[in-house]
């Protein structure tokens, strides 16, 4: 069984984007929408849900932080590594 931990994901501008339940070790590359615990910025869990290949941007600095993709049959945000910070 994969051990999960809760992490906070920030934009480079310092805005808290989300709290996420991460499995495994290593850096955060993708965020499955079903594992987002709290969407602090209102970017990921919006209604209607983002469509495939939509770009998600930080509401503060407007930098692209992710692109919506299907990974292993589930919708996920493929993160732009240069735009996010994970403490």
LOFIMAR-288496 format. One record per atom (N, C-alpha, C): residue number from 1; residue in three letters; atom name; z, y, x. Coordinates in nm, 3 decimals, always signed. Example, Ala and Ser with C-alpha at 12.3 -4.5 7.8 and 13.67 -1.06 7.14 Angstrom:
 seq type atom      c3      c2      c1
   1  ALA    N  +0.780  -0.569  +1.319
   1  ALA   CA  +0.780  -0.450  +1.230
   1  ALA    C  +0.780  -0.330  +1.320
   2  SER    N  +0.708  -0.225  +1.285
   2  SER   CA  +0.714  -0.106  +1.367
   2  SER    C  +0.787  +0.003  +1.290
END
This chain:
 seq type atom      c3      c2      c1
   1  UNK    N  +0.000  -0.118  +0.084
   1  UNK   CA  +0.000  +0.000  +0.000
   1  UNK    C  +0.000  +0.124  +0.089
   2  UNK    N  -0.080  +0.223  +0.051
   2  UNK   CA  -0.092  +0.345  +0.128
   2  UNK    C  +0.024  +0.438  +0.097
   3  UNK    N  +0.088  +0.487  +0.201
   3  UNK   CA  +0.197  +0.582  +0.182
   3  UNK    C  +0.139  +0.719  +0.151
   4  UNK    N  +0.192  +0.785  +0.049
   4  UNK   CA  +0.142  +0.916  +0.008
   4  UNK    C  +0.245  +1.022  +0.038
   5  UNK    N  +0.194  +1.140  +0.068
   5  UNK   CA  +0.282  +1.254  +0.092
   5  UNK    C  +0.224  +1.376  +0.023
   6  UNK    N  +0.311  +1.466  -0.017
   6  UNK   CA  +0.268  +1.588  -0.084
   6  UNK    C  +0.249  +1.696  +0.022
   7  UNK    N  +0.131  +1.760  +0.021
   7  UNK   CA  +0.103  +1.867  +0.116
   7  UNK    C  +0.058  +1.992  +0.042
   8  UNK    N  +0.074  +2.105  +0.108
   8  UNK   CA  +0.025  +2.231  +0.055
   8  UNK    C  -0.103  +2.268  +0.129
   9  UNK    N  -0.202  +2.315  +0.054
   9  UNK   CA  -0.331  +2.352  +0.112
   9  UNK    C  -0.348  +2.503  +0.095
  10  UNK    N  -0.372  +2.572  +0.206
  10  UNK   CA  -0.388  +2.718  +0.207
  10  UNK    C  -0.529  +2.755  +0.251
  11  UNK    N  -0.575  +2.869  +0.202
  11  UNK   CA  -0.697  +2.930  +0.252
  11  UNK    C  -0.662  +3.001  +0.383
  12  UNK    N  -0.761  +3.030  +0.465
  12  UNK   CA  -0.735  +3.103  +0.589
  12  UNK    C  -0.677  +3.241  +0.564
  13  UNK    N  -0.702  +3.299  +0.446
  13  UNK   CA  -0.648  +3.431  +0.415
  13  UNK    C  -0.499  +3.424  +0.380
  14  UNK    N  -0.444  +3.302  +0.366
  14  UNK   CA  -0.302  +3.285  +0.341
  14  UNK    C  -0.267  +3.249  +0.198
  15  UNK    N  -0.363  +3.245  +0.108
  15  UNK   CA  -0.338  +3.212  -0.033
  15  UNK    C  -0.312  +3.062  -0.048
  16  UNK    N  -0.204  +3.027  -0.117
  16  UNK   CA  -0.175  +2.887  -0.148
  16  UNK    C  -0.273  +2.840  -0.255
  17  UNK    N  -0.355  +2.742  -0.221
  17  UNK   CA  -0.458  +2.694  -0.313
  17  UNK    C  -0.405  +2.583  -0.404
  18  UNK    N  -0.339  +2.482  -0.345
  18  UNK   CA  -0.296  +2.368  -0.425
  18  UNK    C  -0.191  +2.286  -0.351
  19  UNK    N  -0.121  +2.205  -0.429
  19  UNK   CA  -0.035  +2.101  -0.374
  19  UNK    C  -0.104  +1.969  -0.406
  20  UNK    N  -0.115  +1.882  -0.304
  20  UNK   CA  -0.199  +1.763  -0.315
  20  UNK    C  -0.124  +1.641  -0.265
  21  UNK    N  -0.147  +1.528  -0.329
  21  UNK   CA  -0.087  +1.401  -0.288
  21  UNK    C  -0.184  +1.331  -0.195
  22  UNK    N  -0.157  +1.338  -0.065
  22  UNK   CA  -0.248  +1.284  +0.037
  22  UNK    C  -0.207  +1.144  +0.075
  23  UNK    N  -0.305  +1.056  +0.084
  23  UNK   CA  -0.282  +0.920  +0.130
  23  UNK    C  -0.335  +0.904  +0.271
  24  UNK    N  -0.268  +0.825  +0.351
  24  UNK   CA  -0.314  +0.800  +0.488
  24  UNK    C  -0.277  +0.910  +0.584
  25  UNK    N  -0.321  +0.892  +0.708
  25  UNK   CA  -0.292  +0.992  +0.809
  25  UNK    C  -0.421  +1.063  +0.848
  26  UNK    N  -0.408  +1.166  +0.925
  26  UNK   CA  -0.526  +1.241  +0.965
  26  UNK    C  -0.539  +1.368  +0.886
  27  UNK    N  -0.645  +1.443  +0.917
  27  UNK   CA  -0.663  +1.572  +0.851
  27  UNK    C  -0.718  +1.554  +0.710
  28  UNK    N  -0.704  +1.657  +0.632
  28  UNK   CA  -0.750  +1.657  +0.494
  28  UNK    C  -0.899  +1.691  +0.491
  29  UNK    N  -0.981  +1.598  +0.445
  29  UNK   CA  -1.126  +1.615  +0.442
  29  UNK    C  -1.176  +1.635  +0.299
  30  UNK    N  -1.113  +1.565  +0.205
  30  UNK   CA  -1.154  +1.574  +0.065
  30  UNK    C  -1.029  +1.571  -0.023
  31  UNK    N  -1.043  +1.629  -0.141
  31  UNK   CA  -0.933  +1.628  -0.237
  31  UNK    C  -0.986  +1.570  -0.368
  32  UNK    N  -0.937  +1.450  -0.405
  32  UNK   CA  -0.972  +1.393  -0.534
  32  UNK    C  -0.899  +1.473  -0.642
  33  UNK    N  -0.973  +1.513  -0.746
  33  UNK   CA  -0.915  +1.597  -0.850
  33  UNK    C  -0.796  +1.531  -0.918
  34  UNK    N  -0.799  +1.399  -0.932
  34  UNK   CA  -0.690  +1.328  -0.999
  34  UNK    C  -0.560  +1.329  -0.917
  35  UNK    N  -0.567  +1.359  -0.788
  35  UNK   CA  -0.448  +1.361  -0.702
  35  UNK    C  -0.393  +1.502  -0.678
  36  UNK    N  -0.455  +1.603  -0.738
  36  UNK   CA  -0.403  +1.740  -0.723
  36  UNK    C  -0.281  +1.752  -0.811
  37  UNK    N  -0.166  +1.780  -0.750
  37  UNK   CA  -0.040  +1.789  -0.823
  37  UNK    C  -0.028  +1.922  -0.895
  38  UNK    N  -0.052  +2.032  -0.824
  38  UNK   CA  -0.043  +2.167  -0.882
  38  UNK    C  -0.159  +2.249  -0.827
  39  UNK    N  -0.235  +2.309  -0.916
  39  UNK   CA  -0.345  +2.397  -0.876
  39  UNK    C  -0.293  +2.540  -0.881
  40  UNK    N  -0.238  +2.586  -0.769
  40  UNK   CA  -0.173  +2.718  -0.763
  40  UNK    C  -0.269  +2.834  -0.788
  41  UNK    N  -0.394  +2.820  -0.745
  41  UNK   CA  -0.489  +2.931  -0.750
  41  UNK    C  -0.584  +2.924  -0.869
  42  UNK    N  -0.585  +2.812  -0.941
  42  UNK   CA  -0.676  +2.796  -1.052
  42  UNK    C  -0.820  +2.773  -1.011
  43  UNK    N  -0.840  +2.717  -0.893
  43  UNK   CA  -0.975  +2.692  -0.841
  43  UNK    C  -1.024  +2.552  -0.876
  44  UNK    N  -0.937  +2.452  -0.866
  44  UNK   CA  -0.978  +2.312  -0.877
  44  UNK    C  -0.975  +2.258  -1.019
  45  UNK    N  -0.869  +2.282  -1.092
  45  UNK   CA  -0.851  +2.223  -1.224
  45  UNK    C  -0.879  +2.324  -1.334
  46  UNK    N  -1.002  +2.367  -1.343
  46  UNK   CA  -1.042  +2.468  -1.442
  46  UNK    C  -1.108  +2.399  -1.562
  47  UNK    N  -1.115  +2.469  -1.673
  47  UNK   CA  -1.183  +2.420  -1.791
  47  UNK    C  -1.299  +2.512  -1.823
  48  UNK    N  -1.421  +2.466  -1.839
  48  UNK   CA  -1.463  +2.328  -1.820
  48  UNK    C  -1.459  +2.290  -1.673
  49  UNK    N  -1.449  +2.159  -1.643
  49  UNK   CA  -1.442  +2.116  -1.504
  49  UNK    C  -1.566  +2.156  -1.424
  50  UNK    N  -1.551  +2.175  -1.295
  50  UNK   CA  -1.667  +2.211  -1.213
  50  UNK    C  -1.771  +2.099  -1.214
  51  UNK    N  -1.898  +2.138  -1.209
  51  UNK   CA  -2.008  +2.041  -1.209
  51  UNK    C  -2.035  +1.992  -1.067
  52  UNK    N  -2.109  +1.884  -1.059
  52  UNK   CA  -2.147  +1.827  -0.930
  52  UNK    C  -2.222  +1.929  -0.846
  53  UNK    N  -2.188  +1.942  -0.721
  53  UNK   CA  -2.246  +2.033  -0.622
  53  UNK    C  -2.208  +2.180  -0.643
  54  UNK    N  -2.115  +2.208  -0.735
  54  UNK   CA  -2.065  +2.345  -0.748
  54  UNK    C  -1.987  +2.381  -0.622
  55  UNK    N  -1.992  +2.508  -0.583
  55  UNK   CA  -1.914  +2.555  -0.470
  55  UNK    C  -1.787  +2.620  -0.524
  56  UNK    N  -1.673  +2.583  -0.466
  56  UNK   CA  -1.545  +2.639  -0.505
  56  UNK    C  -1.505  +2.744  -0.402
  57  UNK    N  -1.468  +2.863  -0.449
  57  UNK   CA  -1.438  +2.974  -0.360
  57  UNK    C  -1.295  +3.022  -0.379
  58  UNK    N  -1.236  +3.074  -0.274
  58  UNK   CA  -1.102  +3.132  -0.279
  58  UNK    C  -1.107  +3.257  -0.367
  59  UNK    N  -1.014  +3.270  -0.463
  59  UNK   CA  -1.016  +3.389  -0.548
  59  UNK    C  -0.973  +3.517  -0.475
  60  UNK    N  -0.911  +3.504  -0.360
  60  UNK   CA  -0.864  +3.620  -0.285
  60  UNK    C  -0.971  +3.676  -0.191
  61  UNK    N  -1.025  +3.589  -0.103
  61  UNK   CA  -1.122  +3.637  -0.003
  61  UNK    C  -1.267  +3.598  -0.034
  62  UNK    N  -1.287  +3.518  -0.140
  62  UNK   CA  -1.419  +3.473  -0.185
  62  UNK    C  -1.493  +3.385  -0.085
  63  UNK    N  -1.422  +3.326  +0.011
  63  UNK   CA  -1.482  +3.233  +0.106
  63  UNK    C  -1.498  +3.096  +0.039
  64  UNK    N  -1.609  +3.028  +0.067
  64  UNK   CA  -1.631  +2.893  +0.011
  64  UNK    C  -1.532  +2.797  +0.075
  65  UNK    N  -1.452  +2.730  -0.009
  65  UNK   CA  -1.353  +2.638  +0.046
  65  UNK    C  -1.391  +2.492  +0.025
  66  UNK    N  -1.478  +2.464  -0.074
  66  UNK   CA  -1.515  +2.325  -0.101
  66  UNK    C  -1.641  +2.317  -0.185
  67  UNK    N  -1.698  +2.196  -0.187
  67  UNK   CA  -1.812  +2.163  -0.272
  67  UNK    C  -1.775  +2.040  -0.353
  68  UNK    N  -1.807  +2.038  -0.481
  68  UNK   CA  -1.775  +1.925  -0.568
  68  UNK    C  -1.874  +1.812  -0.543
  69  UNK    N  -1.821  +1.692  -0.517
  69  UNK   CA  -1.905  +1.574  -0.492
  69  UNK    C  -1.842  +1.453  -0.559
  70  UNK    N  -1.921  +1.346  -0.572
  70  UNK   CA  -1.868  +1.219  -0.619
  70  UNK    C  -1.848  +1.131  -0.496
  71  UNK    N  -1.724  +1.088  -0.474
  71  UNK   CA  -1.691  +1.004  -0.359
  71  UNK    C  -1.623  +0.879  -0.412
  72  UNK    N  -1.679  +0.762  -0.382
  72  UNK   CA  -1.629  +0.633  -0.432
  72  UNK    C  -1.615  +0.632  -0.584
  73  UNK    N  -1.708  +0.698  -0.652
  73  UNK   CA  -1.711  +0.698  -0.798
  73  UNK    C  -1.616  +0.797  -0.865
  74  UNK    N  -1.549  +0.882  -0.787
  74  UNK   CA  -1.454  +0.979  -0.842
  74  UNK    C  -1.494  +1.120  -0.798
  75  UNK    N  -1.470  +1.218  -0.886
  75  UNK   CA  -1.500  +1.356  -0.850
  75  UNK    C  -1.397  +1.406  -0.749
  76  UNK    N  -1.447  +1.475  -0.647
  76  UNK   CA  -1.360  +1.526  -0.541
  76  UNK    C  -1.415  +1.657  -0.487
  77  UNK    N  -1.327  +1.733  -0.425
  77  UNK   CA  -1.367  +1.856  -0.357
  77  UNK    C  -1.381  +1.824  -0.209
  78  UNK    N  -1.502  +1.828  -0.158
  78  UNK   CA  -1.527  +1.806  -0.015
  78  UNK    C  -1.498  +1.939  +0.054
  79  UNK    N  -1.396  +1.944  +0.137
  79  UNK   CA  -1.345  +2.069  +0.191
  79  UNK    C  -1.424  +2.121  +0.309
  80  UNK    N  -1.437  +2.252  +0.313
  80  UNK   CA  -1.497  +2.322  +0.427
  80  UNK    C  -1.385  +2.337  +0.531
  81  UNK    N  -1.392  +2.263  +0.641
  81  UNK   CA  -1.282  +2.259  +0.738
  81  UNK    C  -1.248  +2.394  +0.798
  82  UNK    N  -1.344  +2.485  +0.807
  82  UNK   CA  -1.317  +2.615  +0.865
  82  UNK    C  -1.250  +2.712  +0.771
  83  UNK    N  -1.236  +2.674  +0.643
  83  UNK   CA  -1.183  +2.768  +0.545
  83  UNK    C  -1.041  +2.735  +0.498
  84  UNK    N  -0.991  +2.614  +0.530
  84  UNK   CA  -0.858  +2.577  +0.484
  84  UNK    C  -0.761  +2.559  +0.599
  85  UNK    N  -0.633  +2.572  +0.565
  85  UNK   CA  -0.525  +2.550  +0.662
  85  UNK    C  -0.426  +2.457  +0.595
  86  UNK    N  -0.383  +2.357  +0.670
  86  UNK   CA  -0.282  +2.264  +0.619
  86  UNK    C  -0.169  +2.262  +0.721
  87  UNK    N  -0.051  +2.313  +0.681
  87  UNK   CA  +0.061  +2.319  +0.778
  87  UNK    C  +0.114  +2.183  +0.816
END
